[in-house]
Amino acid sequence: MKNIFLMLCSAACFLSCKQEAYKGYPADPMLYCKTVKKLNDVVLYNSFSPVVASRNYVYANIAAYECIAAGDSNFLSLSGQIRHMPAMPRPEPGRHVDFSLAALLSFVKVGNAVTFPEGVLMDYYETLKAEAAKAGMPSRMLQHTAAFSDSIVAAILKWSKGDQYAQLRSAEKFAVKQEEGRWIPTPPMYAQGLEPKWCDIRPMVLDSSSQIMPAAPPPYNMKDTASTYCRQVMEVKRTVETLTEEQKHIAEFFDDNPFKLHVTGHVMFATKKFSPPGHWMNIVGIAAKRSGADFNSTVAAYTATSIALFDGFIACWKAKYLFNTVRPETVINKILDPAWQPFIQTPPFPSFVSGHSVISAASAETMTQFYGDNFAYTDTSQNEFGIKPRSFRSFREAALEANLSRLYGGIHIRSDLEEGSAMGKKIGVYIMQRLHFNRSQNQLSLIAK
């Protein structure tokens, strides 16, 4: 009996020493960026639309953020700030949890649940756990961390089911109106209107999809060459016909078409790139590395930006299908030149307002709150697609260039861009006024200088 007692004491001492010797799972912000990129790649290869992609990112990032908020008293839970978000689980007393690992695991599991194919990210999930064990994390702590992560994941996924996404999978298709000035499908895909009921998705921070709306677009009028609408259509035609190499680069850099169809005779094939929300998720990663931000503030920046993307698309889609305006390609082909083509491919939804303009301006506002107004960086997001990088003096400058890229691409008239950009800025500002990620209410204090 005495020997058994001594053996138990020795084992307890060993476990205690091992626990004390463990220095923690490496809270590397670049590992979180790599993990977001894993989801980004799944979104890309499975051709999720931009609006659906924004949903994929937002729930995964919020799950990760709630883990770091549970373990770091400097960060505030979003429960209650997002009014319909329930209280999140807390770690059980006495159980040691590594909150950085919990954040990574939660991001991956939620990202896996909201995408397909089934289980696409679970090998990576197991790799994260294996690396933690390899780093010396005691098995009991690893179990407690995974269990806490699972509790957050379950709560987030249950909450997500109330946003109307599942119900909208069976929504009626958009009814095309054969009226002047109204949107009709465009070549080469002639695809039906994408997600016409997306405005019915529950926003995170906005009270409703119609809370922040643009001024009405100029009336359709191609008979009067002096009308605002006609002049703006002519500007699109003239711009595409006289593009400089720099303007072509800008249009290609922010094209962000997740599924571009190429048609040559009877041969058709598609190429894929990041959609606009995927591009901005990459920019957050670039900013995190450039700034030297720590793990927790990096998670917070991703989360704020993903919320801006999500709410931005919901409000934008409300405007798109409310005003239901025709694309310049359709007008130019019908009235001015049947052989004219835009420089980039026209996406399958109404023109006013520009989605990229809205979400870029909204994202730029949230990121400016985290990294500052004069944060210079080089965007290398498009390297993997053979498109050379571009450098910017600020996120707002990048958003402005993304805005203009749609004119250079020939897919939007100027009013689409101006009203979209103004709308997006208002959304970004509103989100950062409503949400507080750290207790000092100064997001910039989170970023390592």
N, C-alpha and C positions, 0 to 999 in steps of 0.2 A: 504493500500500500504506500509505504514511504517512497519507494522508487517511482511509483506511478505519479505521486504528488510532485516529486522533483522533476520528472519528465514534463509534466504539464506546466510547471513554473518556467522551465527552460524554454518550452515552446512559446509561452506567452511573452517571455523576455525577448526571444528571437523576433517574434512578430512585431513587438513594440519597437525594437531597435530598427527593424526594416522600415516600419512606418515612419520613424523619426529620421532615418537616413534618406528617405524618398524626398526629393526636392520639388516634385511637382511635374506634371506633364508640360512640355515646352509650350508656353502660351505664345506661339509665333503668329503674328498677324498675317504673315505671308501664307501660312498654312490655311488660315480661314479664306484668304483670297483664292488659293488653289482649290479649296472646297467649293466655293461659289462657281469657279470656272468649270468644275466637274458638272454641276447642274446646268450651267450655260451650254456646255457641249451636248448634253442630253436634249435640251430645248432646241438647239440648232439641228442636230441630226434627225430629230423627229418632226421638224418643221412646225413647231407650235406657232400660232399666230402671235403677233405682238401683244395683243390684249390678254390672251391666255397666258403668255409668258410672264406678264407682269404679275399675274395671280400666283404663278409658280414661285416667283422670287419673294413675294411679300410674305407669304405664310412661312416659308422656310427661314427667312431672316428674322421674323418676329419670334419664332420658336427659339432660335439661337440667342437672340437678345434677352429673352425672358430668363434664360439660364444665367447669363452674366449679371443680370439685374438681381437675381436671387443670391448671387455670391459676392457682389460688390455693392456696398452701401452707397457708393457715389452715384449709382445709376438707379433710375426710377422705373418701376414696372409701367407698361403701357395700359394695363388693366385699369379701367376707370377713366383714363385719358381718351382712349378709344371707347366711346360710351357703351357699345354693345359687346365689348371684350370682357369675358368673365375673369374672375380672380384666378391666378395661376397657382399650381401646386408649389409647396415649399418643401425643402429637404426634411426628412425625418430627423428629429433631434438625436444627436450622438452618432449620426452616420457621416463619415467623411466623404465629401464629394469633390471631384475636380471639375470646377465649373467651366473651364475652357474646353475640356474634352466633352463635357455635357453639351456645350453649345455646338460643337462640331457634329456630334452624334445626332443632335436634334435637327440641325439643318439638313443633314443627309436623309434622315428618316422621313421628315416632312416632304423634302424635295422628291424623294422616291415615291411617296404616296400620291403626290399631285401630278406626277408625270407617268409616262409609260415608255417602254414596255415594263411589265411588272418586275420588280427586283433589280432594275437597271443600276441602281447605286449601292446595292447591298454588299457587293464585294469590297467596295471602297470603305463602307461602314466597318466591315470586319477588319480591314487593314488598319484603320484608325485605332481600333481596340487592341490589335496585335502590337502596334507600335507603342502604345501606352504601356502594355505589359513588358515589352522589350526595354522600355525606358526605366523600368523598375517600379511601376505602380503596383502596390499590393493588390492581390486578387480581390480582397474584400472591398477595397476602395473602388476598384474597377466595376465590381458588381453594383455597388451603391450608386456610382456615377451613371451607369447604364440604366438603372432602375429610375433614378431621378429624371434622366433624359426621357425615358419612356412615358413618365407621367406628364411631362410638358408636351410631348408629341401628341399624346392622347387628347389632352385638353385643347390644343391648337386645332387638331383635325376635327374634333367634335364641333368646335366653334365655327370652323370653315364651312361646315355643311349647311349653315344657315344663311349663306350669302347668295343663294339662288343659282349658283353655277350649274348644279346638277339639273335643276328644273329647266334651265335655258338650253340644255343640250337638245331638247325636243321642241324648241320654239319654231314658229312658222318662219319660212324663208321670206326674205325681203321682196315685196311686190314692186317691180319696176314700173314706173309711170312713164308712158310715152308722151311726155309733155316737154316743151322747150325749156331748157335750163335745168332739167332734172337729170339725176345720175342714171346712166345705163352702163352695163358691163363694157370693159375695154379690152383691146387685143393685147397680147396674143392668147390669153387664157379665157377671156370672156367669162370670168368666174362670177358667181352670184355675190351679192352684197355680204361682206364678212361681218358676222356677229351683230346683226341689226338691233338686238335687244340687250347689248352689253350694258347700256345705261341702267338696266334694272338690277345689275349686280350691286350688292351692298358696299358702299364706300367705307374706308377706314376712318377718315377724319371729316370729310365733307358731310354736311347734313343730308344732302341729296345730290343727284347727278346734275340738277339744274341750279344749284346754289351759286356757282360762278359760271356765267355764260358770256359769250362774246356779243358785241353789237352785230346787228344783222348784216349779211353780205350785200354788196351792191346788186341791184336788180339786174337780172339777165336782160341784156340789150345789145344785140349785134347789128341792129339796123342803123343805129346812130353811132357813127365812128368817133364822136366826141364823148360818148358815155363812158363813165368810169369802168364799167365792165368790159366794153370793147377795147378800151385802151390797155387794160390789164391783160387781156387775152393776146393782144398784139405784142405786148411786151414779152410774154412767154415765147411766142413764135420767134420773134427777133433775137431773143437771148440765146435760145437753143441753136439758132442758125449762125451765131457769131461767137460761140463759146471760145474762151481762151484756154490754154492748157491748165492754168491754175484753176479756173472755174470747173473744168472737167474733173480735176483731181478732187475738188471739194464735193462735187456731186457724187462721185464714186465713193469717196471716203464715208459719207453719211447716207449712202443709198440704203444699207442695212435691210436689204430685201431677203427675208428668210427663205423664199422659194421663187427664184427667177426662172421663168420658162424660156428656153431658147428654141426657136423654130426656124429651120432652114429646109425649105422644100417639104419633103415628107418626113424629115428627121426632127425629132423633138427630144430635148433633154433639159434637165433642171440643174441649177447650181444653188448652193445654200450659203448664207452668211448669217451673222448675228442679226437679230431684229433690233430696233432702236432700244428697247429696255436692256437687252443683252449687252449692247454697246456701252450704255451708261453703267451697268454693273462692272464692266471691265475698267471704266474710267475711275470708279471708286477704288478699285484695286491699285491702279496706277498712283492715285493720290495717296493712298495709305502707305505705299512703299516710299514715295517721294517725301512724305512728311515725317516718316519715322514714327507714325502713330502706334500706340500699343494695341494689344489684342482686343480689349473691351471697347475702346473707342472706335476701332475699325468695324467691329460688329454693329455698333450704334450708327455709324455713318452709312453702312450698307442698308440698315433697316430703315432709316429716315428716307433715303433715296428710293428704296423699293416702295415705300408708302406713297411718295410723290408720283412715282410712275403709275402705280395702281389707281389712285384717285384721279390722276391726270387723264388717263385713258377713259375712265368712266364718264367724266365730264365732257371730254372731247367727243366721245361716241354719241352722247346726248345731242350735241350740236350738229354732228355730221348727219345723223338720220332725221333730225328735226328740220334742218334747212334743205337737205337732200339736193345739193348742187352738183351740176355736171362737171366733169373733168375737162381741162383745157384741150386735151388730146381729142376728145369727142367733138368739141366745137370747131377746132381748127380743121379736122378731117372733113367735117360736114360742110363747112362754109368757105374755108380759105384754101385748103390744100389737102386732098385726099391721101397724098403720099407722105405727108409730114409725120414724123415720129418723135416722141420725147427722147431725151438722152438716156434716161433711166426708165425702167418699166413702171407703168402706172399701176398702183395697187387697187384691189377690188373693193372699194367703198367710196362714198361721196367725198367731195373735195373740201368743203368748208366745215371746220377749220383743219389746218394741217396737224396731224397727230404728232409728227416729229417735232414740230414747233412747240406744241403744248408740253409734251413730256420733257423735252430738252430744257425749256425755260424753267419748268418746275424742279427738275433735278438740279439744275445749276443753282437755284436758290437754296435748296437744302444743303448741297455740298459747300456752298460759300459759307454757310453758318458753321460748318465744321472745320473748314480748312482756310478760310479767309478770302477776301475779295481779290487779292493780287497773287493768287497761287499759280505760278507758271509751271507748266508741265508739257511733256510730249506724249501724245496719244499714239501708242504703238498697237492698238487693238486690231488693226486691219493687216498687220504683218503677215499673219497666217493665210491671208487671202491674196497676197501679192500686191497689196496697196501700200505705198510708202506712208510713213507716219506724218502727222501734222502737229505743230507746236502752238500752244495758246498761252496768253498772259493771264487768263482767268477762265473759270467755268462759264461765266456769262458770255465771254467772247466765243467760246466753243458753241454755246447754245445759239448765239446769233449766226454763226457760220452754218450750223445744222439747219437753221431756219432758211437761210438763203440757198442752201443746197437744193431745196425743193423747187425753187425758181430755175436754177441752173439745170436741174434735171428735167424740167419741162412738165412737171406733174401738178403744179399749183400756181394760181394767180396770186398777186401780191397781197390782196386782202385776206386770203387764207392764212398767210404767213404772219402778217401784222397782228391780226386779231388772235391767232393761235398763240403767238409769243406772249402777248399781253395777258391772255387768259392763263397760260401756264405759269407766268410769274406770280400772278395773284394766288394761284393754287399753292405754289411752293411757299410763298410768304405766309399764307394762312396756316398751312400745316406746321411750320416751324413756330408760329405764334401759339398754336394750340398744344403742341407736344413738347414735353420737357424730358430730356433724356438724362440729364444730371442735375443734382440737387442745387447747384449754383445757378441753374437756368442759363448758363453761358456755355454753349456748345464748344466754343473755341478753346475753353480751358481744358478740354479733354485731349487735345492734340499735342503730342510731344513736339517741341521746337528743336 
